[in-house]
Amino acid sequence: MKPTSPTPLLRCAAGLFLALLGLSAATAGTAMDKVWLKGAKDAQIVRITAESVDGVVAGRLNFSIAGVVRVEYGDAPFSFKEAHQHREQGRYEEAIRLYEAALRSKLVAAERRFWLEPNCLYYIALCRLEEGSDLKAAEAAFAKLLGAHPKTRFLPDATLGLGRVQFDEKKYADAMKRFDELARVAAEKNWEGWLYRAYLWKSRCLRELKRHDDAMQLITKIVGGAKGEKFEDIYVEARVEEAVLLMAQGKHDKAVDLLRSLIKRIAAAVAGEVQKGADTRVQRIEARCFNTLGQCYLAMAKSSSDKTKADGYLREAMLSFLWTVVLYQRLPIEHAEALFYGAECFDKLSQRPRATELRNELIQRYPDTPFARKVRPAKASR
C-alpha cells in the first residue's frame, strides 16, 4: 500500500513550522542585548561582540566596566534566566544546577559563547560562596573562572570572591593580599566602588587580627569617600563594620546606637526590595545589622554584674536574632548565625525547649556550616 501524500493543510502547517524555526534561528543569530549603565534610566539596546575587564564592546561602543550595572543577553538560555531568579531569592543549589545546565546549552551560537561561560562560572562561584557550606568548591570555581578567562569583566568580582573565601577559611594574611591586589587595580582604573570594597574586606581581616586601629582607619576612608546613592550599600556596610569594631573595643552603647540608626536608614530600601521580590541585597545588610545588634546585647549581658540588666540585654539580643530567624530564611549564612545565637539566648534565659527547637533547625537546614558543627554531638572515637 502506497503511503498517502500529506494533505495541503498538513503541508501548510509544516511550512509554517519550518518558517518559524528559521525565524527563531535568525532571531537567535541577531539577538540584541541590553546594557544598563550607572545613572541611566533606560538600557542601551546593542549587540555585544566582546567583553573583558577593559569594557563591554558593541560595535564602535565600549562601555566601561565601572559604569556597567547589569547586562541582559538576548540569546540567554531559559535555564540561565531561571538561575538568576533562584540566586536572587537565595535558592543557591537550584541556581547552581541551572547555571550548569546553561553551560551545556547548544542554543547559544559559537560566536556568542564569549559571554556564556564567564557568566555561568562566576555565578556558580558566587552561589557557592553565599551558600557557605563548601568553601573549597567556591575557591575552585573562582580559580577556574580566572584561569580560563583571565581578562574577564568579572576579574574584580572574582578577585574579591577569592579573598572572601580565604577570609572565611581564616587565612587572613592570604585574603589581605587578594584585597590589596584588588585595591591596586581599582586605584589604577579609577574604580571607586571596588576600591572601597577592597578596603572594607581588608578592614575585616585586620579586625580579626586584633589590629583595630588599622581597621578603623580603612573604615574612615570609606565613610569619608563613599558619598551619594551609588555608594549607599558600601557606606552602610562600612558603618556596620564600624559597629563591630566598636564592640570589639568594648564600646557597646555606641555600637548599638549606630546599628539602630543604620536599620532606620535602610528601612525604606528594604521595604521596596521586599515589594519587588527580586533581590535580597539590602535585606542581607539588614540581617547583618540585626545579627550584629544581637551580638552587642549578648556582650553587654555577659559583662553585666546586675542579673536584671543582664536578662534585659539577653531579651534584646534574642529579639534581634529572631528578626533574622523569622524574616531571612533565604540567607543561609545570616540565618544559620541567628539560629545559633538565638538558641544561646534562650538557653541563658532558661527557655531550653525553644533553644532546642532552634538548634534542631540549624542542624537540619545547615548541617555543613561551622555553627551546626558547634552544636552537633561529636562522633565517638574508635
NUVOMAR-404533 format. One line per 5 residues: number of its first residue (from 1); their letters; for each residue x, y, z of N, C-alpha, C. Coordinates in steps of 0.2 Angstrom, whole numbers. Example, Ala and Ser with C-alpha at 12.3 -4.5 7.8 and 13.67 -1.06 7.14 Angstrom:
REM NUVOMAR-404533
1> as> 66/-28/39/62/-22/39/66/-16/39; 64/-11/35/68/-5/36/64/0/39
END
This chain:
REM NUVOMAR-404533
1> mkpts> 4/-6/0/0/0/0/4/6/0; 3/11/-5/7/17/-5/6/22/0; 11/25/3/10/30/8/6/36/5; 1/38/9/-3/44/7/1/50/7; 0/55/2/3/61/2/0/66/8
6> ptpll> 5/70/10/2/75/15/-3/79/12; -8/80/16/-14/85/14/-11/92/13; -15/96/9/-12/103/8/-12/106/15; -17/105/20/-17/108/26/-10/106/30; -9/100/30/-3/97/33/4/101/30
11> rcaag> 4/101/24/9/104/20/10/112/23; 4/115/23/4/122/25/7/123/33; 5/118/37/7/118/44/14/117/44; 17/112/40/24/110/40/28/116/38; 25/119/33/29/125/30/29/131/35
16> lflal> 24/132/39/24/137/44/28/135/49; 29/129/51/33/127/57/40/128/55; 42/126/49/49/127/47/51/134/46; 46/138/44/47/146/44/48/149/51; 44/146/55/45/148/62/52/146/65
21> lglsa> 54/140/63/61/138/65/66/142/62; 65/144/56/70/148/53/70/155/56; 64/158/58/64/164/61/67/164/68; 66/159/71/69/158/78/77/158/77; 79/154/72/86/154/71/89/161/69
26> atagt> 86/164/65/88/171/63/88/176/69; 83/175/73/82/180/79/88/178/83; 89/172/85/95/170/89/101/172/87; 102/172/80/108/174/77/110/182/77; 104/186/78/105/193/78/102/196/85
31> amdkv> 102/192/90/99/194/96/102/200/99; 98/205/101/100/211/104/101/211/111; 106/214/114/107/214/121/105/221/124; 104/221/131/103/227/135/108/228/140; 111/234/140/116/236/144/114/242/149
36> wlkga> 113/240/155/111/246/160/118/249/163; 118/256/162/123/260/165/121/264/171; 126/265/175/125/269/181/122/276/179; 117/278/183/114/284/182/109/285/176; 109/279/172/104/280/166/98/276/168
41> kdaqi> 92/279/165/85/277/167/84/271/162; 86/271/156/84/266/151/91/262/149; 90/256/147/95/252/145/97/254/138; 104/253/136/106/253/129/105/247/126; 101/247/120/100/241/116/105/241/111
46> vrita> 109/236/111/115/235/107/116/227/106; 121/226/101/123/219/101/130/218/103; 131/215/109/138/214/111/142/210/107; 148/211/106/153/207/102/158/204/106; 160/207/112/165/205/116/165/209/123
51> esvdg> 168/206/128/168/209/134/174/207/138; 177/211/142/183/210/146/183/215/151; 189/214/155/189/219/161/190/226/158; 192/227/152/193/234/149/186/237/147; 181/233/146/175/235/144/170/230/140
56> vvagr> 164/232/139/159/229/136/159/232/129; 160/228/124/161/231/117/155/229/113; 152/234/109/147/233/105/148/238/99; 150/235/93/152/239/88/157/244/89; 156/250/88/161/256/90/160/258/97
61> lnfsi> 155/255/101/154/257/108/158/253/112; 161/256/118/165/252/123/163/255/129; 159/251/133/156/253/139/161/251/145; 163/256/149/167/254/154/164/250/159; 168/245/162/166/240/167/163/244/173
66> agvvr> 167/249/175/165/253/181/158/256/180; 156/257/174/149/260/173/144/255/171; 145/249/170/140/244/169/137/241/175; 130/242/176/127/240/181/124/232/180; 122/231/174/119/225/173/119/224/165
71> veygd> 119/217/163/119/216/156/113/210/155; 109/211/150/104/206/149/105/204/142; 107/197/141/109/195/134/102/192/131; 102/194/124/96/192/121/95/185/119; 101/182/119/100/174/117/102/170/123
76> apfsf> 101/173/129/102/169/136/97/163/136; 100/157/137/95/151/138/90/152/144; 85/149/143/80/149/148/82/147/155; 87/142/155/90/140/161/94/145/165; 97/149/161/101/155/163/97/160/167
81> keahq> 91/162/164/87/167/167/84/164/173; 82/158/173/79/155/179/84/154/185; 90/153/183/96/153/188/96/159/192; 96/165/188/96/171/191/91/172/196; 85/170/194/79/171/199/80/167/205
86> hreqg> 83/161/205/84/157/211/89/160/215; 95/162/212/100/165/215/98/171/219; 94/176/216/92/182/219/87/180/225; 84/174/225/80/173/231/83/168/236; 90/167/235/93/163/240/93/156/239
91> ryeea> 90/153/233/90/146/232/96/144/228; 101/143/232/108/143/228/109/136/225; 107/131/228/108/124/224/104/124/218; 98/126/218/94/126/212/97/131/206; 100/136/209/103/141/204/109/138/201
96> irlye> 113/134/205/119/131/203/118/126/197; 113/122/199/110/117/194/108/120/187; 105/125/188/103/129/181/108/132/178; 113/135/181/119/138/178/123/133/174; 124/127/178/127/121/174/124/119/168
101> aalrs> 117/119/169/113/117/163/114/122/157; 114/129/159/115/134/154/122/133/150; 127/131/154/134/130/151/134/125/146; 129/120/147/129/114/142/124/116/136; 121/121/136/116/123/131/119/124/124
106> klvaa> 116/121/119/118/122/112/114/127/109; 110/131/112/106/136/109/110/143/108; 115/144/111/119/150/110/124/149/105; 124/153/100/129/152/94/136/152/96; 141/149/93/148/149/94/151/156/95
111> errfw> 149/160/91/152/167/91/149/171/97; 144/168/100/141/172/106/143/169/113; 147/163/113/148/160/119/153/163/123; 156/169/120/161/173/124/158/175/131; 152/176/131/149/179/137/146/173/142
116> lepnc> 144/168/139/140/162/142/145/159/148; 150/157/146/155/153/151/157/157/157; 160/163/155/162/168/161/156/169/166; 150/171/163/144/172/167/142/167/171; 142/161/168/140/155/172/145/153/178
121> lyyia> 151/153/176/156/151/181/157/156/186; 156/163/185/156/167/190/150/166/195; 144/166/192/138/165/197/138/158/200; 141/153/198/141/147/201/146/148/207; 152/151/206/156/153/212/153/157/217
126> lcrle> 149/162/215/146/166/219/141/163/224; 137/158/220/132/154/224/136/150/229; 141/147/227/145/143/232/147/147/238; 149/153/237/152/157/242/146/159/247; 141/162/244/135/164/248/132/158/252
131> egsdl> 132/152/249/129/147/252/133/145/258; 140/145/258/144/145/263/146/138/266; 143/133/263/144/126/265/150/122/262; 152/125/256/158/121/253/163/127/250; 167/129/255/172/134/253/177/132/248
136> kaaea> 179/126/248/184/123/243/181/123/236; 174/121/236/171/122/229/170/129/227; 169/134/231/169/141/229/176/143/227; 181/141/230/188/143/229/189/140/222; 188/134/221/189/131/214/185/134/209
141> afakl> 179/136/210/175/139/205/178/146/203; 180/150/208/183/156/206/190/155/202; 194/151/205/200/149/201/199/147/194; 194/143/193/193/140/186/191/146/182; 187/151/184/185/157/180/191/161/178
146> lgahp> 195/162/183/201/167/182/206/163/178; 207/156/178/211/153/174/209/152/167; 203/151/166/200/151/159/199/157/156; 198/162/160/196/169/157/200/175/161; 206/175/160/210/180/164/208/187/163
151> ktrfl> 205/189/158/203/196/156/196/197/157; 192/192/160/185/193/161/183/199/164; 177/202/162/175/208/166/173/206/173; 173/200/175/172/198/182/178/198/186; 184/200/183/190/200/186/190/203/193
156> pdatl> 187/209/194/187/212/201/182/208/206; 177/205/203/172/201/207/175/195/209; 179/192/205/182/185/206/188/186/211; 192/191/210/197/193/215/194/194/222; 189/198/222/186/199/229/183/192/232
161> glgrv> 180/188/227/177/182/229/182/177/232; 188/177/229/194/173/232/196/175/238; 197/182/239/198/184/246/193/183/251; 187/183/249/182/182/254/182/174/256; 183/170/251/184/163/253/190/162/258
166> qfdek> 195/165/257/201/164/261/200/168/268; 196/173/268/194/176/274/189/171/278; 185/168/275/180/163/278/184/157/281; 190/155/277/194/150/280/199/152/285; 199/158/287/203/161/292/210/162/290
171> kyada> 211/162/283/218/164/281/218/171/279; 219/175/285/218/182/284/224/185/280; 230/183/281/236/186/278/235/185/270; 233/179/268/232/177/261/226/182/258; 221/182/262/215/186/260/217/194/259
176> mkrfd> 221/196/263/223/203/263/227/204/256; 231/199/254/235/200/248/230/201/242; 224/197/242/219/197/237/216/204/237; 214/207/243/211/213/244/216/219/242; 222/218/243/227/223/241/228/223/234
181> elarv> 228/217/231/228/217/223/222/220/220; 216/219/223/210/222/220/211/230/221; 213/232/227/214/239/228/219/243/223; 224/239/222/229/242/217/226/243/210; 223/238/208/220/238/201/214/243/201
186> aaekn> 210/243/206/205/248/207/207/255/207; 213/257/210/216/263/210/218/265/203; 221/260/200/224/262/193/219/264/188; 213/260/189/207/261/184/202/265/186; 203/269/192/198/273/195/191/270/196
191> wegwl> 192/264/199/186/260/201/184/262/208; 181/267/210/180/269/217/176/263/221; 171/261/218/167/256/221/171/250/223; 175/247/219/179/241/220/185/243/225; 187/249/225/192/251/230/189/251/237
196> yrayl> 183/254/238/180/254/244/179/247/247; 177/242/242/175/235/244/182/232/246; 187/233/243/194/230/245/195/233/252; 194/239/253/196/242/260/192/239/265; 185/238/263/180/235/268/183/228/270
201> wksrc> 184/224/265/186/217/267/193/217/270; 197/221/269/204/221/272/203/223/279; 198/228/280/197/230/287/195/224/292; 191/220/288/188/214/292/194/209/294; 198/209/289/204/204/291/208/207/297
206> lrelk> 209/214/296/213/217/302/210/217/308; 203/217/308/199/216/314/200/210/317; 200/204/313/201/198/315/208/197/318; 213/200/316/220/200/318/221/205/324; 215/208/327/216/212/333/219/219/331
211> rhdda> 220/221/325/223/227/323/217/232/322; 214/234/328/208/238/327/209/245/325; 214/248/327/216/255/324/217/255/317; 221/250/314/222/250/307/215/249/303; 211/244/306/205/243/303/200/249/303
216> mqlit> 200/253/308/196/259/309/198/264/304; 205/264/302/207/269/298/204/268/291; 204/262/289/201/260/282/194/262/282; 190/260/287/183/262/288/182/269/287; 186/273/290/186/280/290/187/283/283
221> kivgg> 191/280/279/192/281/272/186/280/268; 183/274/269/176/273/266/171/278/267; 170/279/274/164/283/276/165/290/273; 172/292/273/173/299/271/172/300/263; 173/294/260/174/295/252/167/292/249
226> akgek> 164/287/252/158/284/248/152/288/249; 151/293/245/146/298/246/141/297/240; 135/298/241/130/298/236/126/291/236; 121/291/232/117/285/231/120/279/229; 125/280/224/128/274/221/133/270/225
231> fediy> 135/274/231/139/270/236/135/269/242; 129/269/242/125/269/248/126/262/252; 126/256/248/127/250/251/134/249/254; 139/251/251/146/251/254/146/255/260; 143/261/260/143/266/265/140/262/272
236> vearv> 134/259/271/131/256/276/135/250/279; 137/246/274/141/240/276/147/242/280; 150/248/278/156/250/282/154/253/289; 148/256/289/146/258/296/144/252/300; 142/246/297/141/240/301/147/238/304
241> eeavl> 152/238/300/159/235/302/162/240/307; 160/246/307/162/251/312/159/249/319; 153/247/318/150/245/324/153/239/327; 155/234/323/158/228/325/165/230/329; 168/235/326/175/237/329/174/240/336
246> lmaqg> 168/244/336/167/247/342/165/242/348; 162/237/345/160/232/350/166/228/352; 171/227/348/177/224/349/182/228/354; 180/234/354/184/239/359/180/240/365; 175/237/366/171/237/372/166/243/372
251> khdka> 165/246/367/161/252/366/154/250/364; 150/246/368/144/243/366/138/248/365; 138/253/369/132/258/369/133/261/362; 139/263/360/140/267/354/138/262/348; 140/256/348/139/251/343/131/250/342
256> vdllr> 128/250/348/120/249/347/117/255/344; 119/261/346/116/267/343/117/267/336; 123/266/334/125/266/327/121/261/323; 120/255/325/116/250/322/109/251/321; 106/254/326/99/256/326/98/262/321
261> slikr> 103/266/321/102/272/316/103/269/309; 107/264/308/108/261/301/101/257/299; 98/254/304/92/250/302/87/255/300; 86/260/303/81/265/301/83/268/294; 89/269/293/92/272/287/90/268/281
266> iaaav> 90/261/281/89/257/276/82/254/276; 78/256/280/71/253/281/67/254/274; 67/260/271/63/261/265/66/257/260; 72/256/259/75/252/254/74/245/255; 74/242/261/72/235/262/64/234/260
271> agevq> 60/239/262/53/238/260/52/238/253; 55/242/249/55/242/242/57/236/239; 63/233/242/66/227/239/61/221/240; 58/221/246/53/215/248/47/216/243; 45/222/242/39/223/237/40/220/230
276> kgadt> 46/221/228/48/219/221/49/211/221; 52/209/227/53/202/227/58/199/223; 63/203/220/68/200/215/75/200/218; 76/202/224/83/203/226/83/203/234; 89/201/236/90/201/244/96/205/246
281> rvqri> 98/210/242/104/214/243/104/218/249; 99/222/250/98/227/256/95/223/262; 91/217/260/89/213/266/95/210/269; 100/208/265/106/205/268/109/209/273; 110/216/271/113/221/275/109/222/282
286> earcf> 102/222/281/98/222/287/99/216/292; 99/210/289/100/204/293/107/205/297; 112/207/293/119/208/297/118/213/302; 114/219/301/113/224/306/110/220/312; 105/217/311/101/214/317/106/208/321
291> ntlgq> 109/204/317/114/199/320/119/203/324; 122/208/321/127/212/325/124/215/331; 118/218/330/115/221/336/114/215/342; 112/209/340/111/204/344/118/202/348; 123/203/344/130/201/347/132/207/352
296> cylam> 130/213/351/131/218/355/128/217/362; 121/215/361/117/214/368/120/208/371; 122/203/368/125/197/371/131/199/375; 135/203/372/142/205/375/140/209/381; 135/214/381/133/218/386/130/213/392
301> aksss> 126/208/390/124/204/395/129/200/399; 134/198/395/140/194/398/144/199/403; 145/205/402/149/209/406/145/213/411; 138/212/412/134/215/417/134/211/423; 135/214/429/135/210/435/128/210/438
306> dktka> 124/214/435/117/215/438/112/210/434; 110/205/437/106/200/433/100/203/430; 96/207/433/90/210/430/92/214/423; 98/218/423/100/221/417/103/216/412; 106/211/415/109/206/410/103/202/406
311> dgylr> 98/200/410/92/197/407/89/202/402; 88/208/403/86/213/399/90/213/392; 96/213/393/101/213/387/100/207/383; 99/201/387/98/195/383/91/195/379; 86/198/382/80/198/378/80/202/372
316> eamls> 84/208/373/85/212/367/89/208/362; 94/204/364/98/200/359/94/195/356; 90/192/360/85/187/357/81/189/352; 78/195/353/73/198/348/77/200/342; 83/202/342/87/204/336/88/198/332
321> flwtv> 91/193/335/92/186/332/85/183/329; 80/184/332/74/181/330/71/185/324; 73/191/323/71/195/317/74/192/311; 80/190/312/83/187/306/81/180/305; 79/176/311/77/169/310/70/169/307
326> vlyqr> 66/174/308/59/174/305/59/176/298; 63/182/297/62/185/290/67/183/285; 73/181/287/78/180/282/80/173/282; 75/168/280/77/161/279/80/160/273; 80/165/268/83/164/261/90/166/262
331> lpieh> 93/168/267/100/170/268/104/165/272; 106/159/269/109/154/273/114/156/279; 119/160/277/124/162/282/121/166/288; 117/171/286/115/175/291/109/171/295; 105/167/292/100/163/296/103/158/300
336> aealf> 109/155/298/112/150/302/115/153/309; 118/159/308/121/163/313/115/165/318; 110/167/316/104/169/320/101/163/324; 101/158/321/98/152/324/103/150/330; 109/150/329/114/148/334/114/152/340
341> ygaec> 114/159/339/115/163/344/108/165/347; 103/164/343/96/164/346/95/159/351; 97/153/350/97/147/354/101/148/361; 107/151/360/111/153/366/107/158/370; 103/163/367/99/167/372/94/164/375
346> fdkls> 90/159/372/85/155/375/88/151/381; 94/148/380/97/144/385/98/148/391; 101/154/390/103/159/396/97/161/399; 91/162/396/85/164/399/81/158/402; 84/152/402/81/146/405/75/144/400
351> qrpra> 75/145/394/70/143/390/73/137/385; 74/132/388/78/127/384/74/123/379; 68/122/379/64/119/374/64/124/367; 64/130/368/65/135/362/72/134/360; 77/134/364/84/133/362/85/127/358
356> telrn> 82/122/360/82/115/356/79/116/350; 73/119/349/70/120/343/75/123/338; 78/129/340/82/132/335/88/128/333; 91/125/338/97/121/336/95/115/332; 89/112/333/87/106/328/86/109/321
361> eliqr> 83/115/320/83/118/314/89/120/311; 94/122/315/101/123/312/104/117/309; 104/112/313/107/106/311/104/103/305; 97/103/305/94/100/299/95/104/293; 94/111/293/95/115/287/102/117/285
366> ypdtp> 106/117/290/113/120/288/118/115/291; 118/109/290/122/104/293/130/105/292; 132/108/286/139/109/285/142/115/287; 138/120/290/140/126/292/144/125/299; 149/130/300/153/130/307/148/130/313
371> farkv> 142/134/312/138/135/318/134/128/319; 133/124/314/130/117/316/135/113/319; 141/113/316/146/109/319/148/110/327; 146/116/329/147/118/336/142/115/340; 136/113/338/131/110/342/130/103/341
376> rpaka> 133/100/335/132/93/334/136/89/338; 133/84/341/136/79/346/142/76/342; 148/76/345/154/73/342/154/66/342; 156/63/336/156/56/335/161/52/340; 159/47/342/163/43/347/169/40/343
381> sr> 175/41/346/181/39/343/182/31/344; 185/28/339/185/21/339/192/19/342
END
